[in-house]
Structures are given as C-alpha cells and as structure tokens.
Amino acid sequence: MNTMINKLYKKLLFFFTFFVILSINAQEENGYMLKGKITDEFNKPMAGALITAGIDGKVFSDKDGNFEILIKEATAITVTKEDYDVTKHAIYEDKNNLSIQLLPAKLFFQGADKINLPFGKLEKGRIVGSVSNIDISEHLRKDQRIGVASAITGKVGGVFNNSNVLGLGSAVYVVDGIPRPIDFINLTEIEDITVLKDAVSRVLYGSAADKGVILITTKRGKIGQKNLSVRAEYGVQTAVAKPKYLNAADYMEVYNQANLNDGKAIKYTDTQISDTRNGTNPLFNPDVDYYSSTFLKNNTNYLDVNLEASGGNEKTQYMLTAGLSNNEGWLNLGEKEGTNRFNIRANSNYQLSSRLKMNLDAVSVFNIYNSPDVFDINNLGSSEDNNYEISSDFWTKAQTNLPNSYPLLIPISSIADPSSYEGANLIDGKYLLGGTNQFTRNIYGDLTRRGNKTVTDRYFQINSGLDWDLSFITKGLSARTNFTFDFFNTSVENQNKSYAVYQPIMVGNDISVVKIGADVPSNEKSVIADEAYFSRTFGFYSTLNYKRNFGAHSFDITALSYSSKRVVPNSFQSLKNLNYGLRANYMLNDKYVIDFSGAVIGSNKMAEGNRFAFAPTAGLGWIISNEDFFNKTGKTDFLKLRGTVGLLKNDNWDDYFLYETSFSRGNFFNYSNTTGNSAIRNQELNYNNVGADIAWQKRLEMNFGFEGLFFNKSLYADASVFYSKSYDLITILNNSTPDLLGYTISGNNNSYIDSGLEYTIKYKKALSRDLKIEVGYNTIFSTSQVHKLDEPIYGPNGQTRVRTGNSSGAMFGLTANGLYGTSDFNTDGSLVAGMPAVSYGNVQPGDIKYVDINNDGVINDDDQSIIGNSRPDVQYSLDLNVSYKNFDFYVLGLGQSGQDKYRNNSYYWTYGELKYSETALQAYGPNNMDVNASMPRLSSVRNNNNYRNSTYWIYKNNFFTIPTMQLSYNIAGKEKGMFNSVKLFIKGNNLININKNKDIENLRFGIGSSPITKGMSIGVLTSF
C-alpha cells in the first residue's frame, strides 16, 4: 500500500510541475502596443480603471482616461472599475486608439457580486434565500489566521461557532461541489466561503443539506492576473490553564479523610505523610507531578509557510498552492513530539475549443505525527478490522496516575548491591525506572524506552470537468459535468520496544531493587494493521444551465444530476447519495424575484417503492429600492425584502434495513437433562430487528428577512427570522414498545422546533485620507423546543421530568439546597423530623441536600426538573479594523450567553482510588463545616447521593473573548520593483477571556487533552 501511495504521489508531483510550466510558457513574447481612452457614462475621462490583457498585460488609465498596454497574444482586453460594469473588448492589431465607455453597475448585480451557490452562481441581488458570503482575500487582509473556522466563527451572522448554522447542528462542508472534510484545506487555497442558511439555497444537496451547507470554493487562475506570493508565520503558544492535582502528601491526607468519613481505617500514617511532604526517603515516599516541566514544555511553537503561483492567458489558467507546516507537541521527553504537514493543490482550466472548456485539479496532503509511544490501544474486534479505540495516552495517564504510586527514577548511587540491576538499560547512565508489581509501566519509561509512534495521513483528490457552451442550440444554454475522486489513508507504525522497571526494597538497612519485566531494545518498526484506515469517495454531477434575458424578464435555471459513493472499512453498505434537482430563478424589471428549487432524493435505506422523495422549496424577493415610489434621498442605496419556505427530506440515520425483519440464532435449551448430539433441545430465535414502515425524515423551514445598503453604501445590514421544524425522525421506540414483546420497534416519531433571529451589520467609513474604520456586528438568538418525544409516561409526582414542550437543550436534575449540616441529624444519625427521606442511600453531614420538588416527602428521581440549558441562546461578535496610512489594526470579540454546563468529570467527582484534584481541599470536613462549601464531603466509594446531576454541579458558561488581534504594516512595491507588496504582521490569539467560570471552562480532560492555548505570532506576506 505504501509503495503504491508513494508512486501516486510522485506522479502527482510530476503533474503539478508539468502543467505549471506548460501554463506559464503558453504565451508568446512578441507583441504590439495598444492605446485607448476610458470614459464614464457622461463621456468624462475616467482615471484609475484597470485594463488587463493576457497573462502579463496590466495598466491603469491616467487622469485623462488614457492608457497604453502591451498586447502579446490576447484577443481581448478587460476593463474594470469599482461600481462600474466589467467590460470586455475584442481587439485587433490594426485597430488602435480605442474609446471605451464604462456604465455604472447596479448594486449587487456586478460581476464581483456573483455568489457561489450549489452547482452555480447567482448575483447577490437576485438571491431570495438567507446566504452569507465571505471573501477570503478580504478576510486575510485583516486577519491572517488561515484555518477555515477562523473565516466563519464570529464573522457570519446565524452561525454558532464555525459550523452550527441557526443552531440546527453541524452543517456539511462542501468543497468544490462535493461534501468533503475541511481537515485538508486552509484559507490560502480558498477563494470564498458561502454559508447557506435557508431551504431554497441548499436543497440541491438533498439529505446532506438537512442542517445547513457551507460551500468552499477554491482559487483558480485568472486571465491576465499573474501572481506569485509567499506567506510565512512563526508562533509561540502557552497553556491557558492546566489541571492542578494534589501533591502526594495532600493526596494521602485527603484519602485518609475520605476513609474516616465512611467509618473506615486510614491508609497512611502521619509519619508517611510527613516524610513524603519533607522529601524524606523519596524512593519509598514518592511524589510525582505529571504536569511538571519534567514531562511538559512551558510553551510550544509552530511554523507555517505557504506558496501561491497563479495566472493564465485566454487558453490556459493555472493556480498552484503549496504549504509546509510544523507544529511542536507538548511532551518534553523522548522522541520529539510534533506534526509535520505538506500540502499541494493545482487547479487548472483549459480552453479546448471555442465552445468547450476543461478543468483538471489535483490535491495531495501528507500529515505526519510523531510521538513517543505512550498510547494504549483496545482492539474492539478481530485483528486488521480497523475497529479499535485509544484507551489511554499521556494525558489520561497524567490525570489518573497517583502521585505516590511508584518512584519515577531510582538513582543507582542509592543502591547498595550493583548486582541487583546488572545489565539494566540506565537512564542518563545513572537512573533506573521505578515501578512495582502493580505498576509495571512507568510514564518516564513510556516516553523514553518504549519506542516511538508514527501516524501518517495521506489525502489525494482529483477533480475533472467539462463546460460546454450550447448557445448554438439556443442562446444562454450551457452544460457542465464533473467527476471527482478522493482517497484518504492512515497508516500507523510502532517501534517494538519494551523496558524493565525496578521496585526498591529494603534489605536490612540497605536499599536493593527487584527487576520487573525485561529490557528489549529494538530499531524495528511494524505497521499496525488494526489502526490503519482508508476511505474512497467517488463523486459525479452534471448540470444543464439556461441563463437569458428577454427585455424585463430574466431567467437563470439549473437542472442537476448528482451522485456520490463513499467506501469505508467494515461497512456492508457504501455510503451513497443520489439527487436530481432544479433551481429556477426568475426576475422581472430588476425588482421582483421568484425562485423555485427542488430535489428528488434517492436512498437505499428505504423499502422498494419508497426510495425516492421530492423536496420542494420556493422563495420571493422584492428589491423595493428599485420602485419608482421609493424615496431615494441617499439614505437607502439598496433594500431587498425576501422570504423562503421549503420542505427538506433526508435519510440521515445509520441502519439500512429498518424496513425488514431479521433474526439470529441464540442459545440452546435441552430437555430432560439430555446432552450431546442426542439431546432433545430447542434453540432460541432472536429478533435482530422488527421491520417497520419507515418514512423519510423531514424538515419544514421558513425564513424571512431583508438586506440593504444605506448612507452612501457605508452601512450594510442583513437580518432574518427563521423557523425550522424537524419531524418524523427515526426513533427506537423504547418507551412506546411494551416490554412484554421482548423487542423494540423503530419508527418516525421525534420532532424538534428551532426558531430565532439573526442579523449582520457592517459599517465602513473614511474619516480622512489616512484614517479608515470598518466595524462589523453579528449575532444570533435561537430557541429550540421538543415538539414530540418518545419518553416514559411519568406519574403525577414526576411531571417536572417531562421533556416534551420544553427546550431541547434542557438539563434535568435535582435542585440542591446546600449541604447537610450537623443540625439536620439526630444523635443517632437519622434525619430530623420534617426532612424528606433520601432514596440514594444513607446521608450524613457534608452530603448534598436536595429540594423535595413534588412535596411527596421523598428525594428521588421524580424530583428532577429543568435546572439548566446545554445550548447557548445567544452568540454575538464584534470586529473592528482601523487603517492609518500603512498600518492596520484588527480585533475580533466573540461572546455567548445562555449555556450551562456540569462539573461532573473525575476532576470534581473524586472518590476512593481516583486521583484527587485541588478541589478536594475545598470539601466539607472537620476543617470546613460550611454547608455552602463548593465541594461535598469526601468518600471512599462513589457517593450515590452526591455524584448525580444537580444544581450543585452546574455552572454558567457565559463569556466574552478576544480570539484574535492583529497589527499589520503594509509596504507597496515600486513599479518594476522586486515585489508588488509586503505585509508584516504580529498577531495574538486568545489573549483575553472574560468568563466568571474560566477556571473550569479552560481545562481539558480525556484522550488528547492537550491544553487550550494562547499565543503570539509574527509573519510576512509577500507578493511578487
């Protein structure tokens, strides 16, 4: 497999080099000078118009409107000027002194106002849906973060974070027409991003469109616009916060107290605790801090270098990007941890004939992660079936290994008998790895003696398409077809090493060691088949397009056929999509727009006869500012009212054969004590699935809003109200199916309603010749309701547990009333009269006290009620860019409110042999008998009363943060100089975070839980 991939990589690299050289040299050196004059609609000379011809020709008209440009092989020139229509003129060598008149462009109907939509483009003015577009060159002018999320988070109204459109869930990312992951692309490769937030704009993607679509369009070469640019950035990051665990002595005291609270004997003596705290005899009283600088660096750094070359003539256009990045890891021992990435993308267009164009694109990405082998893998199936999980890594071990389990290192100078460690593989020539019979692994040993792990991700992509001009059939008719292939592969190599640990023991008054395990050094590496992964995706779409004007009537129609197939390991079914679609946009008098878009969606998850469904949508737009009666006082430059409604359908559930009944054989039952082959017996026949009349999942959406430009185009505003009801969701009807049946049934049942308001405001103004400001504000208010849910039928005392009719983000739990104090108990330990009984076991002072919500005299699950909301209701952002002469200062602020979270992981819910964090020092106990303490009493076992969701553990996650701020200095190149422009920038990320509970929110736990970071970087962007 690796040999095949390396060969493919070499071929792709050869292709990249070949087509760029071919494209760059597809031009002639000889030419002639063309002169002309540019005027405006009043025949007045126009200065500053850009005239381009071929790959190298580029000039601006002077103050008298005159220009002179070298023509090599171009047959036409293109003239552009802001606020004017782009004009293209055919030229001839014997014709000179051209006179070209530019006419004002209609707002939102210029060439630059064409917005990428599914399988086509529309001018912004005739879009009836809620669509947001991000110009990436404009983003990078102010903000040099190149991750895709940085262009969306806080930059687009109606999107929580970077993909949760209108609060519906994770939207699908579509790259160049096909749903694809964004892990293998960055903003240096992207032309623009379009966020589709309503049904009309996204329906053509069928099932994939259910929760929103984010379209990414990559860059392509342009005729006459030759560009070579290099970007480099170097940054340093530090941890915002790290978990704080108790040192060994404090842990021993806390552990003893937990035992005492439960009436058990203490484990550690005062002498042991004192010796540990004083560092006495550390081989037998160890104290290890796994978040110390021994294991982790104080900061990490990263380097990104990106190259872009693009250009083209009328026959060939090309765009090549290449990138190299290095991200240093946190681990401070052993094989250097880090990730290296190399990516290259080549997009090319070819004019094959006067009516036929071709595009050919190729992408290659290599991502290589190296680390000491501190990982433990659980094989969940058979070998080589790619079914595994990472059960632990350095971070989980740092969060679970007790500080006093074993000595990390044993100096050989402290050992009286050298023969006890004869032949040992020493650390730095003077240390043994510590351990015990219980702890045969040592984190220091894992980092330095277990070998290294290399994970290599390879991603390849090929796109090829044809565009036909079919105007010989009828004017305005064209067709496009596109084929895509994506291949992803992960391979994992481990170094086959192991090591011995040594347990210190006392032999008389001397220290000796006992060897546990064996040192097995090895330079051999093996490919771990079970951790390997691959996927292949084939895509195809074909469109027939008709775009034509008949006087006041304008038509833009696209018919679509789309299919894709994704193959992954251990899947009995390929993941397939099949859609047929139509988008018909009609405009009258540049004022009234009607849009009908619909898709016929195919699915192999449905029974025969029900494998296709029609999803219709429609929208209206009214450009009211173009009406004669509209008051054109200069305060309103453009105003459009719009609205859409649609019914989307999808098959986004996992099982393929819910419509069929299936069985499997189970255990045998033998009669009359018979055994063996002669036994009289029956065998179980178990239901795997009971066939159900499964129908399509549906989403009814409505979206109404406006879009406008005001005050001489200085203020832009866009706002929408939305309603989205997802219903007939496939549900395993656990609560609706009687237990007596012995099986459950799936059906279309659950339903949720999302609604809200989102808007965007942008303001820009030149305060003087040198000082300009740009301000943007985005926000979304969103609510969600459970409309229908398969849930238990609660009795009269449990009505506060009903979810139907409440927020879908509602958090249900008990209401805490502080902690029990000594005054709540009689001398025999029973609760005083009037206190409700507790069904969660015996309680004592320091346990959480709950409110008897239903007043039935018992604290139980029926006292649960809504105590929080897991979904934020509001997200808002404010960005500001100030330009003064050559300086730019940009800052982005992002906030949210309305979200609650639980403190319910092992950092807070600690007991028994678990590792204790510093929060344990705040627990109720002999030295802290405050019934409002932030932690309940400690326990030697999991406390069934305390460790359950309640208001005691809830915290608010409202915040305002500054994700980025950047200061740039721009240097303009001189004519015939070495470079066209240079941008120098210094950037800070996550430097400010205002959050009442940031000490909780900034911590990360579990697999891969490296710290949240903040940092600074410097960089340069040079264009030649």
MARZA-941335 format. One record per residue (C-alpha): residue in three letters; x, y, z. Coordinates in steps of 0.05 Angstrom, whole numbers, plus 5000, padded with zeros to 4 digits. Example, Ala and Ser with C-alpha at 12.3 -4.5 7.8 and 13.67 -1.06 7.14 Angstrom:
<marlos>
ALA524649105156SER527349795143
</marlos>
This chain:
<marlos>
MET500050005000ASN505650495019THR509350344954MET503050474913ILE501751134950ASN508951374941LYS508551234866LEU501951604862TYR505052194900LYS510952224852LYS506252224792LEU502052774822LEU508253194837PHE510653094765PHE503753304741PHE503753934784THR510554144757PHE508953974685PHE502354344680VAL505054974714ILE511055004667LEU506354884609SER501555414632ILE506855934645ASN510155834578ALA503655814538GLN504856524512GLU508856894460GLU514057414475ASN512757864415GLY507058374414TYR504759074399MET502559694438LEU495059844442LYS492660544460GLY485860774483LYS481661214527ILE476661054583THR470661494596ASP464761464643GLU457261484628PHE457762234617ASN463662164569LYS468362464620PRO475462174626MET476061624678ALA482461544717GLY484460904754ALA480860404710LEU484559734707ILE486059464638THR488558754631ALA490658344570GLY493357634572ILE497857404627ASP502557994635GLY498658594609LYS496259044665VAL495759804667PHE491460354696SER488460934659ASP491561614675LYS487962244698ASP485762384626GLY483061674618ASN488661474570PHE492260804573GLU497560434533ILE498459684541LEU502959154510ILE499058614473LYS502657954464GLU497457424446ALA491057674476THR484957764431ALA481158194481ILE482258684538THR478258724602VAL476759384636THR474659404709LYS473059974756GLU469559944823ASP462060094818TYR462160014742ASP460459424698VAL466358994677THR467459104603LYS470958624555HIS473058874485ALA475658484426ILE482058774397TYR485758744331GLU492858934315ASP490859414261LYS485859774305ASN488460274355ASN486160874396LEU480260514426SER474760904460ILE471460514517GLN465560774557LEU464160464626LEU457060464653PRO455160454727ALA453759774754LYS447359614791LEU448459494864PHE449258744879PHE449058584804GLN456358694787GLY460858134766ALA464158144834ASP457258054865LYS456257354838ILE455556874896ASN457356144893LEU451255714905PRO450454964897PHE452654794826GLY452455504801LYS452656244815LEU447556804823GLU448257554830LYS447257754903GLY441458194883ARG437157624858ILE438357134915VAL431957034955GLY434956605010SER438956745072VAL446056695046SER452556975074ASN458957025033ILE466057105059ASP471257385012ILE477557045036SER482357565007GLU478558085047HIS478957645109LEU486557555101ARG487558295090LYS485658405163ASP486257725197GLN492057255179ARG489256635213ILE488856115158GLY484455575189VAL477655515156ALA474055615222SER477356305231ALA473556565170ILE466856355198THR466956405274GLY464757105293LYS464757315220VAL457957065198GLY451257205229GLY446856605244VAL452556115258PHE454555855326ASN462055745327ASN464355515258SER459055025233ASN452655035275VAL448155405226LEU442055715262GLY443155235320LEU440754635278GLY447254245289SER453454115247ALA452854355176VAL456053975119TYR462254275087VAL462354245011VAL469054364976ASP468654504901GLY461854184895ILE462853554936PRO461853445012ARG468953375040PRO472553455106ILE475954125119ASP481953795154PHE485953815088ILE484854535066ASN486755225091LEU484855925072THR490856045027GLU487555564978ILE480555854982GLU477156394940ASP470856474982ILE466156135030THR458556145025VAL454055965084LEU447155715062LYS442155825118ASP435355715086ALA431855145049VAL431855454979SER439255584977ARG441454885000VAL436054394977LEU440054144917TYR444653754964GLY438953314985SER439952935050ALA446553275064ALA443053945066ASP438953795127LYS442754225178GLY445854745133VAL451254765080ILE457855135079LEU460555195009ILE468055274999THR470555484930THR478055424918LYS482255924879ARG483255894805GLY487856264758LYS485156874722ILE486757134654GLY491857684656GLN492757664732LYS499557364744ASN501257274817LEU506756974859SER506357034935VAL509756744995ARG507056735066ALA510856545128GLU508656545201TYR512156345265GLY508456305331VAL509356115404GLN503755845446THR502955755521ALA497755385561VAL491755795584ALA490955315643LYS492954625666PRO489454165715LYS492054225786TYR492553565824LEU494553465896ASN501653305914ALA502952635946ALA502552876019ASP496053256008TYR493252665970MET494752196028GLU491352656078VAL485252726034TYR484951986022ASN485151856096GLN479652356108ALA475252016055ASN476151356093LEU474651676160ASN468251986132ASP465851286115GLY467950976182LYS473950626153ALA481150586177ILE486351066149LYS491350806099TYR497251286110THR500751426176ASP502652126199THR509951926191GLN508951716119ILE505352366104SER510752786139ASP516452426105THR513052506037ARG511953246049ASN519153356071GLY522052936014THR524952426063ASN526951776030PRO523351925964LEU524451215936PHE519350975987ASN515451625993PRO514951845920ASP511652495898VAL510852575822ASP507653165787TYR505952935717TYR504453655693SER511353895714SER516754135666THR519853435670PHE514353195625LEU511553815591LYS514554415557ASN512855115581ASN510855315510THR510555035440ASN511855355373TYR509355285303LEU511555485233ASP507255565171VAL510055715101ASN505355785041LEU506855904968GLU501956104914ALA503056184839SER497356354792GLY495956674725GLY493956494655ASN492156724586GLU485856614545LYS487655884532THR490355654599GLN489655874670TYR493155574730MET493355624805LEU498555264848THR498955294923ALA503854924967GLY504654925042LEU509254665096SER507654695169ASN510754445233ASN507054425300GLU511154245360GLY507953795413TRP507853885488LEU511753265510ASN518653435537LEU521752735538GLY523552205488GLU522352235413LYS520552955395GLU513053015391GLY510453415333THR506453445269ASN509253595201ARG504653735143PHE505853835069ASN500254025021ILE499954194948ARG494054384905ALA493954504830ASN487754774795SER487854884720ASN483055094665TYR483854974591GLN480155264532LEU479754654487SER475654994433SER471255604425ARG465555224459LEU469054734505LYS472954844568MET476154354615ASN478554384687LEU483453904719ASP485053964793ALA489553544838VAL490753564913SER495853204955VAL496553265031PHE501452895077ASN500552965152ILE505652615196TYR505052575272ASN511052325312SER510852185386PRO513651735440ASP509251115443VAL505151295506PHE498751025476ASP494650415496ILE490050115444ASN483949685454ASN482349235396LEU474749225394GLY474248675341SER478748195305SER485648395282GLU486348815219ASP478949025221ASN480449765237ASN475849705297TYR479749995356GLU479850555407ILE485350925442SER484250755515SER489751195543ASP495251675525PHE499952135563TRP494352605583THR489752075612LYS495551775650ALA497452455677GLN490252535700THR489651845733ASN496651625757LEU497151765831PRO503052195854ASN505551655903SER504551015863TYR511850895848PRO518451275846LEU519651555777LEU527251465776ILE531851075822PRO539051335827ILE543750745824SER548151115873SER542950965927ILE543150215914ALA547949815957ASP548349195913PRO550049345840SER548648625821SER541248745832TYR541049175770GLU546448855728GLY545348945654ALA540049485665ASN538649995610LEU540050615650ILE537151305642ASP542651805631GLY547551275656LYS545351355728TYR537951215738LEU533350605738LEU526050655720GLY521750565783GLY515650115787THR512149575826ASN508648915812GLN502249315806PHE505349875764THR509549525712ARG509350135667ASN512750795682ILE510851435644TYR518051645641GLY519550955611ASP513851015561LEU516751675538THR523951465533ARG524350705528ARG518050445493GLY519850705424ASN516151195380LYS509551205343THR508651505274VAL501751645246THR501651845173ASP495352115139ARG495352155063TYR489952505025PHE489252544949GLN483952884908ILE482552924834ASN477253364802SER475953394727GLY470353734690LEU467953984623ASP463954614606TRP460154644541ASP457455274510LEU450955044477SER448755714452PHE448555434381ILE442255064405THR439255664439LYS442456294467GLY444356244541LEU444655484544SER450655124573ALA452354474607ARG457554234657THR459753554681ASN464753404736PHE468052774762THR471652724829PHE475752214867ASP478052284939PHE482651784974PHE484551805047ASN489351325082THR492051285153SER497950835169VAL500950735238GLU508050495253ASN510450295322GLN517550155346ASN517649475380LYS521049645446SER519649475518TYR523149615584ALA524049365654VAL522149735718TYR525349645786GLN521949625853PRO526049885912ILE526249445973MET529949476040VAL534948916054GLY536949046125ASN538949776126ASP540749776052ILE536749925990SER536249405936VAL531749315875VAL527548765845LYS527248745769ILE520348705737GLY519848575663ALA525448595612ASP529149105570VAL528048955497PRO531549475454SER529649475380ASN530149915320GLU524949515282LYS518449835264SER511949485248VAL505649725214ILE499649655260ALA494249385214ASP488549475264GLU489950225270ALA490150335195TYR484350665159PHE482350855089SER476451155052ARG474951264979THR469751754953PHE467351784882GLY463152384860PHE459552604797TYR454953164779SER452353444714THR448354084703LEU444554384646ASN444255134653TYR440055664619LYS441256404631ARG437956924587ASN434457594588PHE428157774549GLY427358514559ALA424958604631HIS424757854641SER431057494666PHE431656734674ASP437156334709ILE435555594710THR439854994731ALA437954264724LEU442253774764SER444153044768TYR448652884828SER451352244858SER456852044906LYS459351394936ARG463851324997VAL467350665015VAL469950565085PRO472649945122ASN467949435154SER461749735123PHE456849265090GLN453949845051SER457450405015LEU455051095035LYS451251334973ASN447751964953LEU443452074891ASN439852724876TYR436253034817GLY434953764825LEU432354404794ARG433555134811ALA429455634772ASN430556374786TYR426256894751MET426957644756LEU422358184730ASN424358914719ASP430358834766LYS425258864823TYR421458224833VAL424657534841ILE421556854844ASP425756244859PHE423555514857SER428554994877GLY427254254889ALA430753594893VAL428752874881ILE432852484932GLY434551744926SER436151274984ASN437750534991LYS435650565065MET428250545045ALA423849975022GLU422749894948GLY417350364924ASN419450894973ARG426651014953PHE425551694922ALA422552324954PHE421353024928ALA423653614970PRO420454274944THR422454974964ALA420455674939GLY422356394953LEU420557104936GLY424757734933TRP422758464925ILE428058994912ILE423859544939SER429260064929ASN428359994853GLU421060204857ASP419260884830PHE415461064893PHE421460914938ASN424361534970LYS431361604940THR434162104988GLY441061804991LYS439961465057THR437960805026ASP442160554968PHE439259854964LEU433759485001LYS431158784987LEU425758405024ARG426057655018GLY422757025043THR423256275032VAL419455655052GLY421354935039LEU420554215059LEU427153845062LYS427753085068ASN433452635089ASP435651925106ASN440852125157TRP440451515202ASP445450945208ASP441550295196TYR440050075125PHE434749545135LEU429949815187TYR424249635140GLU426048885143THR425148385199SER431447985214PHE433247435263SER439247085292ARG440146425328GLY441446425403ASN442745925458PHE440145205463PHE435244945515ASN435944195530TYR430043775554SER430143215606ASN437443325623THR439543055555THR446343265529GLY450843185469ASN448743025398SER442842615422ALA440043175465ILE432843385457ARG433144125452ASN430544775423GLN434645365400GLU432846095411LEU430846505351ASN432047235369TYR429647865335ASN435248305309ASN430248795280VAL422848825271GLY421049125204ALA417549795207ASP414150245157ILE419950735154ALA418851415120TRP423451985104GLN425652465159LYS423253165144ARG424753895160LEU419854465147GLU423355135143MET421255855136ASN426056445132PHE424157185123GLY428757775123PHE431758375088GLU438358605061GLY440459325050LEU445759845037PHE444960535069PHE448261215076ASN452161225011LYS453960495017SER457460585083LEU452560145123TYR450559435105ALA445159065143ASP442258365135ALA437158045182SER432857425183VAL427657095226PHE427456335219TYR423155745237SER425455025228LYS421454405248SER424953735241TYR419953175248ASP418652435232LEU425652305260ILE427551565263THR427051355335ILE427950695372LEU421350685409ASN423950415475ASN418450745515SER412750635467THR414149885458PRO411349435513ASP416749045549LEU412648405542LEU414148385468GLY421448255480TYR423748715426THR423349455406ILE420849775343SER423750365304GLY419250885274ASN418551605252ASN416951965317ASN421152505348SER420453235329TYR424053885347ILE422754615331ASP428255145325SER426855885315GLY430256545325LEU433257175296GLU440057305265TYR442957935236THR449358255210ILE451358985209LYS457559255175TYR459859975174LYS465860285138LYS467961005131ALA474061405112LEU474861925167SER480562255129ARG485262095073ASP489661685120LEU484661425171LYS479260905155ILE475060465200GLU470959835189VAL466259555242GLY462158925240TYR457058625287ASN453857935281THR449057575327ILE444157015332PHE438456895381SER436056175378THR431055765417SER429555025410GLN423554625433VAL422053885439HIS415653825399LYS414753065405LEU418952545440ASP418751815457GLU419451865532PRO416851505593ILE409851645619TYR411151985685GLY406351945743PRO403252545779ASN409452635821GLY414252635762GLN411153145716THR417253615723ARG421253085685VAL417153145621ARG421553375563THR416153475510GLY414454215504ASN420954435536SER427554655507SER431354115471GLY437554355508ALA434054295576MET438453985630PHE434453575680GLY436953445751LEU435753545824THR435454225858ALA440754285912ASN439854675976GLY446954686000LEU449754126042TYR447053756102GLY449754036167THR450253726236SER443654066256ASP439953656204PHE441253006241ASN439152686306THR444352396353ASP443151706323GLY444851956254SER437751976228LEU434852596195VAL430953066240ALA423353066234GLY420653436174MET426653286130PRO424752886068ALA427452176064VAL433152046014SER432751465966TYR440051495945GLY443051166007ASN444751406077VAL446852126082GLN451052496133PRO453553196145GLY457153446083ASP452753086033ILE448653485983LYS441653666007TYR436153665954VAL429554015949ASP423253585950ILE420353885887ASN413953475887ASN412953515962ASP411952755970GLY416752706028VAL421952315989ILE428052545950ASN428252115887ASP428652175811ASP421552465809ASP424453095840GLN428353235777SER426453865738ILE429654335688ILE435754635721GLY439654895661ASN440554955586SER446154595549ARG445355035487PRO447355765485ASP441556215468VAL445756785441GLN452356865405TYR454857545385SER461257835356LEU464358505343ASP470258625297LEU473959265285ASN479259455234VAL482760125237SER487360335179TYR492160915187LYS496861035130ASN500660375122PHE498260085188ASP492259625201PHE489759425269TYR484558885273VAL480958585333LEU475358085339GLY470957995400LEU466457385409GLY461357245464GLN455756785482SER450556725537GLY445156235560GLN449355605565ASP450155175627LYS454954605639TYR456354085693ARG462453985735ASN461553235731ASN468152925709SER473252585753TYR476753245767TYR470853425812TRP467452755825THR473252435862TYR473051845910GLY476651215930GLU482951065890LEU481751615839LYS486752185832TYR484652795873SER484953505845GLU485954125887THR478454205890ALA478453655943LEU481654155991GLN475154545989ALA470953956011TYR466453966073GLY470153656131PRO472953766201ASN476554396179ASN470954656134MET463954536161ASP460755066117VAL454254796088ASN455555236028ALA462354936013SER463954855939MET465254105947PRO461353585987ARG464753126037LEU469852636012SER468151906006SER472051255997VAL466950995947ARG462551315894ASN457351705933ASN450651555902ASN447452165933ASN452652675915TYR455152465847ARG448952575806ASN446953175763SER444053745804THR444454495810TYR450254385858TRP454754205800ILE452154695747TYR455955305724LYS454555855673ASN458855865610ASN457556585590PHE463756915562PHE466757465521THR473457325490ILE478357635441PRO480057045394THR484957475355MET488058155347GLN493058355294LEU497458945277SER499958975205TYR504559425166ASN503559455090ILE509059635041ALA507159784970GLY512159574916LYS515060054865GLU513959994791LYS518859484763GLY521059344834MET522658664864PHE515858574896ASN508758834888SER507058874962VAL509458645030LYS505258555093LEU508658485160PHE504258265218ILE504258095291LYS498357715317GLY495657505385ASN490756935396ASN486156815456LEU489657345497ILE483357595533ASN477857165561ILE472457445606ASN468756875639LYS466556815711ASN468056075708LYS474156065663ASP477955665715ILE473155095700GLU471955215626ASN479355275607LEU481154575630ARG481153965584PHE480753235602GLY480952565568ILE484452285507GLY488552805470SER487053345522SER493053795509PRO491854485539ILE487855045509THR492955555485LYS494156285477GLY499956585440MET503357075394SER506057015324ILE509657425272GLY509357355198VAL510457635129LEU506457605065THR510057805002SER507157864932PHE511757884872
</marlos>
